[in-house]
Amino acid sequence: MSKRDIIQLSEFDITQKIIESLSNVCTRSVLFSVKNESKDVTQIANELKISLSTVYKTLSTLEDLALAEIDRYVISLEGKKIKLYRSRIGKVEITLDDLEPTLILHPNDYNSKISN
């Protein structure tokens, strides 16, 4: 096997990190919970029946990997600023060719659904 240069290694590493992250059922559930509708952490936790801390940690990972983002902020009745998250991807394709993974991320068309 030939030695990878830094750019190839870094591309492989991020692809590998995304694939590993998406292999987790909790991560996929959180990501696709916010695919069609922006939600706050409490909404996600209640919907998926998982702890707030798990949702916060998962969203942090998804943001680091650029798979989710803060869509907007709302102000609660108590005056607190609340983040609403949304998925940046709508579909994921992972293929394996000669033991090298190929990852194709399709953008979330959530914004086009809102404007129609």
Beta strands, then each sheet from edge to edge (+ up, - down):
strand 1: 68-75
strand 2: 81-87
strand 3: 89-97
strand 4: 100-107
sheet 1: 1+ 2-
sheet 2: 3+ 4-
end
